[in-house]
Amino acid sequence: MYIRVSYDTKPDSLLHLMVRDWQLELPKLLISVHGGLQNFEMQPKLKQVFGKGLIKAAVTTGAWIFTGGISTGVISHVGDALKEHSSKSRGRVCAIGIAPWGIVENKEDLIGRDVTRVYQTMSNPLSKLSVLNNSHTHFILADNGTLGKYGAEVMLRRQLEKHISLQKINTRLGQGVPVVGLVVEGGPNVISMVLEYLREEPPVPVVVCDGSGRASDVLSFAHKYSEEGGVINDSLREQLLVTIQKTFNYNKTQSHQLFAMIMECMKKKELVTVFRMGSEGQQDIEMAILTALLKGTNASARDQLSLALAWNRVDIARSQIFVFGPRWPPLGNLAPPTDSKAMEKEKKPPTATTKGGRGKGKGKKKGKVKEEVEEETDPRKLELLNWVNALEQAMLDALVLDRVDFVKLLIENGVNMQHFLTIPRLEELYNTRLGPPNTLHLLVRDVKKGNLPPDYHISLIDIGLVLEYLMGGAYRCNYTRKGFRTLYNNLFGPKRPKALKLLGMEDDEPPAKGKKKKKKKKEEELDIDVDDPAVSRFQYPFHELMVWAVLMKRQKMAVFLWQRGEESMAKALVACKLYKSMAHESSESELVDDISQDLDNNSKDFGQLAVELLDQSYKHDEQIAMKLLTYELKNWSNSTCLKLAVAAKHRDFIAHTCSQMLLTDMWMGRLRMRKNPGLKVIMGILLPPTILFLEFRTSDDFSYQTSKENEDGKEKEEENMDANADTGSRKGDEENEQKKQRSVPIGTKICEFYNAPIVKFWFYTISYLGYLLLFNYVILVRMERWPCLQEWIVISYIVSLALEKIREILMSEPGKLSQKIKVWLQEYWNITDLVAISMFMIGAILRLQKQPYMGYGRVIYCVDIIFWYIRVLDIFGVNKYLGPYVMMIGKMMIDMLYFVVIMLVVLMSFGVARQAILHPDEEPSWKLARNIFYMPYWMIYGEVFADQIDPIPSLK
């Protein structure tokens, strides 16, 4: 693309054209290349290093390259580098050539408005004009009415560079676009341009490529041997003057003038960076360009960090910004003011929180302490606090921009994530529009059940609802709990309660009765110190950030945050479940298939991490690994890792040896049985005395323990330690004592036997089979006017089962009754039980009536027993042989529904045509719908009804 403009065109108009019409993104760095306009030879090695370094600097930082645009001198070398890059990579570097219109050859071919022109880039050796370099992406041709003269573009180029430097790199970063000058070869005009750059306000740093010839070599020599303030000794001064005369063919007067100009440049020597190929510490010109910007602009460490973050160059930040990191104390050294206040609060007596005059007096003292902390004027400490704020702001920007390497670097250099992450910052992260596309806004809309405005501010309470929706079941997020909502309302003003009322989340509990409870609630709200910044922080920041990264679909960031913090196994399972639910929601919403597939792949990645972590833990210590699976996670709705794996349907995790051993232990309870456990349990149920001959395990043999059992075990261990501390026993005595401890009392055996899950299962199975036998008897024999004993037993069984289901619903984890019922109905067998029990109750009521209702009730009994027989499949699912077949049949039934739909189309097409041909004189009736399907359905199984197709003549 190109445009022909006047030499005095306003730079803002040009930039508007470049961004809006040319669809260019604002640069994060502007590299302005200056050098000789005449063709010159460059050392092959230097040319290669120069080209690769320039392109790398532009690609990695998102820079624009400004050149003269014509295909001569240094611009031809830049064009060669651009051409080589475009041939190897699809991504194009934005190279903009700013050339005078008067020196362009074949410029007549470019005249036109909103047209595409063919331009010949082959130069004419006899012409004094120059062709444009075809490796550039855009051209700005400045016209001042002259022909064959340079200079029309100089002021336009400088003004455009200044205007671009005033633009912000990013909406989040306040840093303007940095500009750097790159000098390769060149004549006296280049030295004049360097001086202009250095005199700018703010000055523009310059990188000089030593060894490229002429002006670059002269500037490099002066930079190497000059001292601070632009002073050089006499011998070197004479040598430099001679070099200037020979290089530019100047007389003494001209050489002295140019020498004075060079010395003016050396007065700001710190802004000039010389790249010498092969010198120590300089392997690439790209590093020289970026480091020149950092050290030459006199920017603060905060601005330098913002630049490195905008360029996404963590290597620059590590080598140039954090090189003095050891001078900065860790952030923990800044915590004592807060910690000291907390210590003072702990040391003060409880009367400090009481009402009345004493409470007020204490409040005043606390106020004085706060004022003293605020009036801290130590310059060193203020500098440290500013640096801490800069690091935390950089951390926030790195998270928003999805810069994983920068987050890692900032953590390594002392950013305290617990101090960093607050409620407002976490909400800001959830509301960012930057980063990869995600489905969070759609999820919030589904949870809120309504259309949301584009600028809707997502709150953490919304996030809590989304998490509960994605996790499913009885999961309760901390963001929706009463304590957090109270804190949230106190922190963010009176508008929040209205939003909570709209969500129907005023309280978890029913309204308090009496005045005392209301007062207590008010006191709890008043006890929250809104001014204390520690109140809005999180105890486990990596938990919150990992969930944020998952919901925002930032997989690399999520994996990095998963590696930090506590409860890695639980976090991996939570991420697996969230990604799986998001993939399901994406497929249901008919979004692009790639989104659902990406989310599903992310879920598999975290699932694999969870399995690998479990495997590593199991190899290290089996007992601890099993306890990890049953440990109640307070931060994850009091779930366990095993429960999270079941919720995520993570079969590989559940199929792991550790999980299977744990499930076996839990299934057996305290029974120790290796062979024929089912037979032994049945014998124990049918013949209770055989319970005494069964083996039982002690608490020491358990591979898992609940929290209560763990506490009881600790108490027993302490008692045993106290008892053994006073007596010294020999080895034989210890063995006898262990045998006594391992002998289980008879009462304990009986109690533990009937509490074992496997025993309860067989009790249920035996009673269920007995119930089915009685039910069979009831419906197979003649039904009397009033129920017989067997029928009363069946009725009592169903009633007790219905009461058990009601108890199961009421005792489930969710707080609200509607949520309890919703979670309960998510299980397929619960729906089957509900239908079967409801049908039986209706049938029993009708059965107790007189005829004909009693007959209707019996028919309902007959249909209802089908559901109870299907319920036997659930019992078969426990068996290791029958269980897999039940699962396969269930999946096949789901897949078969699609074939049934296809078969229904064929059946209807044949049935309608058959009915219409054979029976053309039918009257309107519902029997027509029956006849369409009746005979064609049986024909599928081979019943062709031959007697009706070709009847005997005598029967016609």
Order of alpha helices (4+ residues) and beta strands (2+ residues): beta-alpha-beta-alpha-beta-alpha-beta-beta-alpha-beta-alpha-beta-alpha-alpha-alpha-beta-alpha-alpha-alpha-alpha-alpha-alpha-alpha-alpha-alpha-alpha-alpha-alpha-alpha-alpha-alpha-alpha-alpha-alpha-alpha-alpha-alpha-alpha-alpha-alpha-alpha-alpha-alpha-alpha-alpha-alpha-alpha-alpha-alpha-alpha
